[in-house]
Amino acid sequence: MSPSPIESPRIGVLVVAYNAESTLEKTLSRIPVDFRPRISEILIMDDASHDTTFLAGWRWSQQEDAPPTVVMRHTKNLGYGGNQKAGYRLAMERQLDIVVMLHGDGQYAPERLADMVAPIESGEADAVFGSRMMEGGAARRGGMPAYKYLGNRILTRIENGLLNTSLTEFHSGYRAYRVSALAELLIENNTDAFDFDTQIIVQLIDAGKRIVEIPIPTYYGDEICYVNGVRYAKDVVKDVLQYRLAQKGFGTCPWIPKPEEYAFKEGDGSSHAAILEMLQGVPPSRILDLGCSGGLFAERVRALGHEVTGVDYIEVEGVRERTDRFLLADLNNGLPDDVGDGYDLVVAGDVIEHLHRPERVLEEIRTVLRPGGELLLSVPNIGHWYSRGRVALGGFDYDRRGILDETHLRFYSRASLRRAMRTAGYDLLGLSFTGSPFVNFAGEDSVVTRIAGGVSKALVKARPTLFGYQLVARLTPHAERILTVGDGDHVEELLLHQSARAGSGSIHGAAG
């Protein structure tokens, strides 16, 4: 969705300054006189300088033609990124609409402020970056050292390649932002170091925000550079790689929001796809889908002719249209009271590992199944080579999803799952393993996916406990014997919840 124009915006200029006493006032004096009345506030953030940067900012604020100016000095150094966080928080508190970051050392041209805010004012952009690379040769003519120019170009090419973008420069510190767009990003989780600017670009791209670049002049003077170039290059590449891995489920990447909805892909080899395949050909049934997320799995199940009641602790948009009935409930508190009973099938795909007390829910599932009904359940396999390897190498940590999902509270191997199901009162009708989800990495129809998928299936068949990614189980409640004593010595034995053809390969649909 394109941003809307901003009428009479409250424009702020965020000046990040560190040991800038000799340049700060000169830089601010270059703000065009005709643009100054449009500035609602200038926010000067002195990051615990060792010189008189704060006094220089205060002197500027006392000038007759200076826009309203706030000068703040941190009592300890917050770092380049930390200083920006403090400034953006202040911009939000003071209800600014647009904020432009300007460096106090004069490296970026205040003369271009009007050009920086124009695309945001008109609704063309959520962020505007001043680029020194848009005009061929301009950066070198402006005094950018050859090694910085080369490093900038190489890093920008790497970042564009990994992010599938086409920015001319990732490393300009001249930025303008729509403040409402900043408020949607997890910038408080960003680094406090110099790669903060890279992380915020990635956040904007991930959030689908529109970025516009404009050409700016390059100026290199007597400013002191505090950036360690090698460390900076390593950090920005690490940030982009961390984001790309997080998209595939690896690592936690706390500065990028985690999608709430399960992204079901038909035929992706996941447990949900395996369960859906098990439902092919089953007569129309009443199904309870626990942890239904946005209802993407339920939608496919209904297309097979089944009636689906979905339960989840969050209501994802569209879930009520994709299910026959949706119940909002936290399974950590057990099944909801109005869930009903008599279900032919209960599906708990990748659910119980997220619960504090999965045994409670498993016991309650037995009470809502009709006699002979089945539970289709899946859990990640903690015995998979990936999780084993992480532990063996001393690199255990959580991921955004997958076996080591950061929200998992329980871990299961084949043996422990069998024990847990027996304890919960179930007979095991069938147990299978899925292969690793290569579709997530190479695309659904790629040659790499087909080859990797074939190899994965062969490895799972040869050594399922090591190469199986997820366990998929078919279960039915134990047969319960109730003895009723009649007249005299007559004894009547009733079998309730009898396992329907226990051990067979079929799934029963609705009775009669």
N, C-alpha and C positions, 0 to 999 in steps of 0.2 A: 504494500500500500504506500503510495507516494505521500511524503509529508505535505502539510498544508502551508500556505503562506502565513507569515506572521505580520499582523498590522501593528505599527508603532511598537516594535519590540523593545524590551529592556535589555540593552546591550552592556555587557561587562567585559573588561579587559583584565585578564589574570596575568600578573607579572611575576614570574618565578625568578627569584634573585638569590645569589649566593656570592658573597665577597665582590659585590658589584658597585662599590661606592664611587669608582672612577667613571662608570659608564651609565649608571641608572638614570640620572637626571638628563643626560644627553639623549638617551634613548627615548625617554618620555617626552622630551621637548620636540621630538620629530613627529609626534602625532599631529596630523594635519589640523589646522585651526578650524576649518570648516566641518571636520568630523567630531570635534570635541563635544559640541552640544548634543550629539546623538548618544554619547556614552552616559549611561545611568550611573555607573561606578567603575572605578579602577581599583582592583584588589592587588596590593603589593604584598607578596609573601616572602619575607626574609627568612631563609632557612638556617637560622642560627649562625649568621656570618661572623667572621672574626674581625671584620672591619666596621666602618660606620654606615653600612648599607641602609640600616633602619633610619638613621638621621637624614640620609640623602633622600629617601622616600618621603619622610616627613616634610623636608624643605620643599619638595615638589608639590606636595598637597596644599601648601600655604600660598602657592602662586595664585594670582587673581584669576587667571584664565584656565586654571586646572579644573577638570571635571571632579565631582565628588570622589574622594579617594580614601580608601581604608588601607592603613599600613599595619601589618602584623609581623611580629618577630617570634619565631619559635624558640623555645628555651633549649631545645636540643635539635640536632640536625635530623630531619626526617628522610633525607634522601630525595633525589629528583622526582621519583614517583610518589613518595609520601607527601612531598610539598604540593604536588598537583592534587592529590586526594583532598588535602585540607582546603585547597582553593576551590575545588568543585563542590565540596560540601557547603562552603560559604556562599557560592553562587546559587545553589539550590535554596539555602536558607533565606537569601535576600531576594528570591523570586525573580532572578534574571531569566530571560528567554534565550539569549545567545551569549556565549562566553568565548572570547578569543585568548589563546595562550600566547604571551609575548615574553621573550627572554630579556632579562635585564641587562645583558651584555651587549645589546645592539646588533646581534648577529642576523636578526630578521627585521625586515623593513616595516616600521610602524606606518609608513606612508601608504601601505597597501591594506590598511584595516577595512576600508569601505569595500574593497574587492573581496576580502575574506568573508564578510558577513552577507554579501549580496545573494549568493545562492541559497542560503538558509532563509533569508527574508522572503525570497520569491517562492519558496516551497520546493526548490530543485534538490535540496540536500539536507541531510541530517548532520553531516560533517564536511568541512572544507579543509583540504591540506594544501599548504603552499609548497610547491615543488620547484627545486632548483635544477631539476633535470629535464623539464619539459622543453626547454629551448636548447638546442644543440650547442655545446661549447660554452654556455653561459656560466656554468659552475666553475670551470677552470679560469675563465676570464675574471671572475669575481674573486679569485684568490684561493679557491678550495685546493688544498694540497693534493698532489697526484695520488698518494697512497689512500687518502680519504675518498677521493673520487672513485678510484678503482674498487675499494672495499664497499662503497655505497652501491655501486652498480652490481657487483657480484651478489651481495646480500639481497638486494631488491629482486634480482632474477630468481634466486633460490626461493624467496618468500612467495613471489608470484606463482612459481611452479607448484609449490606445495599447497597454496590456497586457491589456485585456479583464478587468479585475479590479473589485472593488467595495470597496476599503479606504476607511475614513472619513478616514484621515490617513496620508500617506507620510513626514511630516517630524517625527515624534516621535523623540526620542533615548532613550526608555525602552524597552529591548528585552530580552527573555529568549530564549536559544537553547538547543536541545539541542546539546551540544558535538559529538556524533557527526555531526549534520547539517552543522555548520560545517566539519568535517573533509572533507566531500565537495565543498565549494565551492572555487573558485579565488580565495579572498580575497587571497592574496598578490599577485595580479595587479591587484587593485583600486586605485583612486586613493588617495592619501594625504590628499586634501582632504575638504571637508565633504560632498561628494556620495557618499562611501563608503557611507552608510546607504541611499541609493537603489540603488546597485549591488548591495548584498547582498539587497535586496528582490527585485530582478530575478533574481538568481541562485537564490533560493529558489523563485520562481515557475517558472523554467525547469527546475529540478530536480524539480518536482512536490511540493515540500514543503508541509505544511499550516500556514497562518498563522491565528492567532486574535487578535482585538483585544479589549481590555477598556478600559472607561472609566477615566480617571485625572483627578485635579484639575489645574488649571492654576495655575502660580505664576510670577509675574514680580516679581523684587525688584531688588536693586542689582547683580546680576551684570553683568559686562562682556560684550558680544556681539562676537565676533571674525569673524562671518560677513558677507561682502559679499553683500547680498541679491540684487543684479542678477547678479553672477557665479554665485552659487549657483543661481539660477533657470535661467540659461543652461546650467549644467553638468548639472543633473538632467534637463532636457529632452533635452540632447544624449545623455546616457547611455541613455535609453529609446529614442530614435530610433536610436542605434547598435545597440542590441539588436534592434530590429525589422528594421533593414537586414541585420544579420548573419543573422537567420532566413531572409532571402531570398538570402543568399550574398554580400552586399556588405560590404566591410571585413573586418577580422580579429577585432575584439572579443575580445582575449586573456583577458578575465575570464569568458567564457562558453565551456564546453567545446564542441568541434566534434563532431558526430555521426560515429561510425565507419562507420555503414552507409549505403550509397547508397539514398536514398529514391525507389525507382522508382515512377512514376505512369504507368499505361497511358494512352496518348494524350496525353502532356504535351508532345509535340513534341521531346523530347530525342533524342539519338543512339541511346540504348538502345531507345526506342520505335520509331525509324526502322528499326533493325536487326531488331527483332521483326517489324515489318511485312514486311520483306524475306523473312523465314523462313516467312511464310504460304504454305501449299501446297507447301512443299518436302518431298520424301519423307523418311521417318525416316532420320536421319543421326547419326553420331558427332561430337559437338561439344566442343571445348575452350574453356572460358570463362575467359579470363585476367582477373584483377582482379574476381573474382565477388562480392566483398563478402559480404553476407548471403544471397546466392542468390536474391534476388527476381526478377532477370531470368532466371536458370536455371530457376526454378520455372515461369515462363510458357513457356519454350522446351520443357521436358519435357511440358507440357500439350499441345503440338503434336505429341508423339510422338517427340521426339528424345532421345538418350542424352547426358547432359551431365557432363563432368568439370570441376570448378571449381578454380581456383588463386588463392590470395591470401596476403598476408603476415600477416594476422590472421585468427583464426577467430571470426566473428560468430556468436552463438547462433542455432541453427536452420539453419545453412548445410548441414550434412551431411544433413538431412532434405529439403532443397530441391534437392540435386544427387544424381546417381547415385554420384559419387565426388568427394571433396574432398582436395586436396593443400595442405598448409601450406608455403609457400615464398615467399621474397623474389625477385621477378623481377629485381631489380638483380644477383642472382647467376646469372641465366639461368634457363631452364626446369628444373624439378626432374628428377632422373635417372630417376625412375619414372613420368614422365608418359605414356610409351608413344608409339605412332605410329599412322599409318594413319587419321588424323582426316579426315573429309569437310570440316569447317569449323572454323576457329579464329576466335573472336570476341575482339577486343581493343578493347573500348569504353571510351574515355577512359582509356587505360593508358599508352601509350608516352611521353606528355608528363611523366609522373612519374618516368621512369627516367634513371639516370645515363648509360647506354649503350644507348639503344633499338635501335641497329643490331645489337647482339649478339642480342637477343631476336628481332628480325625475321628474322635469318639462321637461328636455331634453329627458328623456326616453320616454315620451309620444309622442315626435315628431318622434322617430325612430320605433315605433310600427305600424304595419299595422292596419287598422280598425278592431276592434274586438280582437286585440292582447292582451296579458296578461303579467303582471310583477309578477314574483315569487320572493318574498323578505323574508329575515329572519333577525332577530335582537335578541340579548340576552334580557332576561326578567329581568329588574332591580328589579322587585317585587319578585323575587325568594327568598326563605328563607335564602339562603347563604348571599346574599348581604344585605338583611334586617338585618340579625343577626350581620354582621360586623359593620353596622352603629349603631344598638341598643347597642352593647357592647362597642362602642367607639373605635373599632379597624379597621376603614375603611382604606384601602390601596389598591394599585393596584396589579394585578397578571400578569404573563407572557402571559396568554390567558384566555379565558372564559369570564364570565359576566363582571368582573372588569379588563379586559385586559388593560395594561398600555398605549396602543395606542388608546383606545376608547375616543372619544370627545363628544359623545352624548349617553344618556341613555334613554331607552324606556320601558314603561309599556304597558299593553294592551290598556288602555284608551288613553295614549299619542300617541301611534302608530296610532290608529284610527283617532285621530285628525290631525296628521301630514299627513296622506294619503288623507283625505278629503281636507285639505288645498292645497295639491300638485295637486289636480284634479283627484283623483282616486275613483272608486267605489270598495268596498270590496266584493269580491266573496267568500272568505273563509278565516278563521283564525283558526289555531291550535297551540298547544303547544307540544314541545318535552320534554321527560323526561331527567333526569340528565345522563351524559355520563359515566355510570359505566364501560363500556368496557375499558376506559382509565386506570382504576385502577386494574382490576382483570383479564384481558385477555378476549378474545372474547368468549371462550367456557367454561369458568369456571362456577361451580355451583353457586358461589357467584354472578357472573354477572347475571345469569338467575333469581335468586331469587330477587336480588336488582332491576333488570329491571322490573320484575313483580310488585313489591311493588311500584316502581316509577310510572308506568303507572296507577295504581289504585289511587295513591295520586294525580296525575295530573288530572285524571277524576273527583275526588272529589273536588279539590280546585286548578284549573289551574293557577290562578294568583299568588298563593303562591308556588306551587311545579313545575310549568312549567319552564324549563330551557331556552328555546328559543321560540320565536314567529315565525311562518311561515305563511305568508299571500299570497293569490292570489288576484291580483288587475287588474283592467282594467280602462282605462281613462274614465272620465265622458262623457256622450253623449253631444255633442255640437250641438246646433241648429243654423242654418244660414238661415235667411229669405232673399229670392231674389224676388223682386217685378217685375212682368212682365207688359204686356200691360193692361191698364185699372185697374180693381180691382183684377186681377188674382194674387194670391200669391203662390209661390212655396216654400215649406219647405224641406230642406235637413238635413239629420241626418248624421253627420260625427263621426267617432270613436264610433259607437254605441256599448254599452256593449253587448257582445255576450252572450245571455241567462244569464243575470246577476242573481247571486244567485244560479245558478245550480252547480252541483258538477263536471262538466267536464272541461277539458282543450282542447281548439281547436287547431288542427294542421294547417298545411298550407292549404290555400284555394285552391279549384279546383285542 
